[in-house]
Structures are given as C-alpha cells and as structure tokens.
C-alpha cells in the first residue's frame, strides 16, 4: 500500500497542471480575427455611447496577456478615431497564476513585439533599459484588470 506524501503530491499536481496548459499567445495572434474585431465588433461597442461611458470587455484564458493588451490597443485606437474619452475596462482572466503575474508585469522581450507595426510599437510601448525588453504604456495597462481563479 502506497502512503501519501502531501508535499510531494502537491508538487506533482502543480507540475501536471502546468504541463496541461497551452501558453500559445502573442500580440494580435490571429490577424484575421483581430481585423474583424477592429472593423465589425469594436465600432458597435462605442455606437450610441456618449463620451465618458464605460465599455467593458472580457478576455478569458489570457495567459501572459498579449491578446488582452491587443484588445486594449484596438479600443484605444478606436477612441482616438472618435476623439472622445471613455472608461475602458478589459477583464483578463486565466487559471495560471504565473501567467497572470507576467501579464501584470507588462514587460515583454523584443521577440514578443517583433510582429507589431512600428506605429503600434512606438505608440503603446517603451523600451526598457538595456533595449531587450518592452513595457506596455501605462495608459494601456490601466485599462486591464487581471484575475486568476484557483
């Protein structure tokens, strides 16, 4: 009969949990889907709303945050087109606390931002000291609320 070792079992459970997660993400990961959001969905979110209105969206399974931040960038771009301010909240959730910690830090390696247009990179990121990492601007970070439930 095997005796249980709660400490070892917890470690094994944690390892298995992280092995099962799929961390596929990047900024604007599916260009066609983000184009559809930009052209068809986001304009409807703002339609008929007066300046100062609250607009909320949810990014489930956000992993390390790239797609949630991409949504926030699209929302910021739409506000700029409309030349009006709104309160935008992007709720981003994931079951992986470590991934959420990365998302909250909002610092990404240069390889993670390599596919962004120069305009978006300049508008939404600043280069960290050393030049190998990029931090998302505070105006975008302030739109996000990251939550982990486990």
C-alpha positions as CSV (number, residue, x, y, z in Angstrom):
1,X,0.0,0.0,0.0
2,X,1.3,3.4,-1.0
3,X,1.4,6.1,1.7
4,X,0.6,9.6,0.6
5,X,3.1,12.4,0.9
6,X,1.1,15.6,0.8
7,X,4.1,17.8,-0.1
8,X,5.2,15.5,-3.0
9,X,1.6,15.2,-4.1
10,X,1.2,19.0,-4.2
11,X,4.4,19.4,-6.3
12,X,3.3,16.6,-8.7
13,X,-0.1,18.3,-9.1
14,X,1.5,21.6,-9.8
15,X,3.8,20.1,-12.4
16,X,0.9,18.3,-14.1
17,X,-1.2,21.5,-14.0
18,X,1.4,23.4,-15.9
19,X,2.0,20.6,-18.3
20,X,-1.7,20.7,-19.3
21,X,-1.8,24.4,-20.0
22,X,-1.3,25.7,-23.5
23,X,0.5,29.1,-23.5
24,X,0.1,30.0,-27.1
25,X,-0.2,33.7,-27.3
26,X,1.3,36.8,-28.9
27,X,0.2,40.3,-29.7
28,X,-2.5,40.3,-32.4
29,X,-2.0,36.5,-32.6
30,X,-4.8,35.9,-35.2
31,X,-4.6,38.8,-37.6
32,X,-7.9,38.0,-39.3
33,X,-9.8,37.7,-36.0
34,X,-8.3,41.0,-34.7
35,X,-9.2,42.7,-38.0
36,X,-12.8,41.5,-37.7
37,X,-12.8,42.8,-34.1
38,X,-11.4,46.1,-35.2
39,X,-13.8,46.6,-38.1
40,X,-17.0,44.9,-37.0
41,X,-17.2,44.5,-33.2
42,X,-15.4,47.4,-31.6
43,X,-17.3,50.1,-33.5
44,X,-20.5,48.6,-32.2
45,X,-19.2,48.7,-28.6
46,X,-18.9,52.5,-29.0
47,X,-22.0,53.1,-31.1
48,X,-24.6,55.3,-29.4
49,X,-22.5,55.8,-26.3
50,X,-21.7,59.2,-25.1
51,X,-18.2,60.3,-24.0
52,X,-17.4,59.1,-20.6
53,X,-19.4,55.9,-20.9
54,X,-18.0,52.7,-19.5
55,X,-17.1,50.0,-22.0
56,X,-16.2,46.6,-20.6
57,X,-14.8,43.5,-22.4
58,X,-13.5,40.2,-21.2
59,X,-10.5,38.2,-22.4
60,X,-10.8,34.7,-21.0
61,X,-7.8,32.4,-21.0
62,X,-5.5,35.4,-21.3
63,X,-2.3,33.6,-20.5
64,X,0.6,36.1,-20.3
65,X,-1.6,39.0,-21.5
66,X,-0.6,39.7,-25.1
67,X,-4.1,39.2,-26.6
68,X,-5.8,41.1,-23.8
69,X,-3.4,44.0,-24.3
70,X,-4.0,43.7,-28.1
71,X,-7.7,44.3,-27.4
72,X,-6.9,47.3,-25.2
73,X,-4.8,48.7,-28.0
74,X,-7.7,48.3,-30.5
75,X,-10.0,50.0,-28.1
76,X,-7.6,52.9,-27.6
77,X,-7.2,53.3,-31.3
78,X,-11.0,53.5,-31.7
79,X,-11.2,56.2,-29.0
80,X,-8.6,58.2,-30.9
81,X,-10.6,57.9,-34.1
82,X,-13.7,59.1,-32.3
83,X,-11.7,61.8,-30.5
84,X,-13.7,61.1,-27.3
85,X,-12.8,59.6,-24.0
86,X,-14.4,56.6,-22.5
87,X,-13.7,54.4,-19.4
88,X,-12.5,51.2,-20.9
89,X,-12.1,48.1,-18.8
90,X,-10.6,44.8,-20.1
91,X,-11.1,42.0,-17.7
92,X,-8.5,39.4,-18.4
93,X,-8.6,36.0,-16.7
94,X,-6.6,32.8,-16.6
95,X,-6.3,29.9,-14.3
96,X,-2.4,30.1,-14.3
97,X,-1.2,32.5,-11.6
98,X,2.3,32.6,-13.0
99,X,1.0,33.6,-16.5
100,X,-1.1,36.4,-14.8
101,X,2.0,37.6,-13.0
102,X,3.8,38.0,-16.3
103,X,0.7,39.8,-17.7
104,X,0.6,42.2,-14.8
105,X,4.3,43.0,-15.1
106,X,3.6,44.1,-18.7
107,X,7.2,43.7,-19.8
108,X,7.9,41.6,-22.9
109,X,11.1,40.5,-24.7
110,X,11.9,42.1,-28.1
111,X,10.9,38.9,-29.8
112,X,7.3,39.2,-28.5
113,X,6.8,42.6,-30.1
114,X,8.7,41.8,-33.4
115,X,5.5,41.4,-35.4
116,X,3.9,44.7,-34.3
117,X,3.8,47.6,-36.7
118,X,6.4,50.3,-36.0
119,X,3.4,52.7,-35.3
120,X,1.9,50.4,-32.6
121,X,5.2,49.7,-31.1
122,X,6.0,53.4,-30.7
123,X,2.5,54.3,-29.6
124,X,1.9,51.6,-27.0
125,X,5.4,50.5,-25.7
126,X,8.5,51.9,-24.2
127,X,11.9,50.3,-24.4
128,X,13.3,49.1,-21.1
129,X,16.8,49.9,-20.0
130,X,19.2,47.6,-21.9
131,X,17.0,47.6,-25.0
132,X,16.0,43.9,-24.9
133,X,12.5,44.3,-23.3
134,X,9.5,46.5,-23.9
135,X,6.9,47.7,-21.4
136,X,3.3,48.5,-22.3
137,X,2.4,52.1,-21.7
138,X,0.6,53.0,-18.5
139,X,-2.5,54.2,-20.5
140,X,-3.0,50.7,-21.8
141,X,-2.0,48.9,-18.6
142,X,-4.6,51.0,-16.7
143,X,-7.4,49.5,-18.9
144,X,-6.6,46.0,-17.8
145,X,-7.8,44.1,-14.7
146,X,-6.1,40.7,-14.5
147,X,-7.7,37.9,-12.4
148,X,-6.7,34.4,-11.6
149,X,-9.2,32.0,-10.1
150,X,-7.6,28.9,-8.5
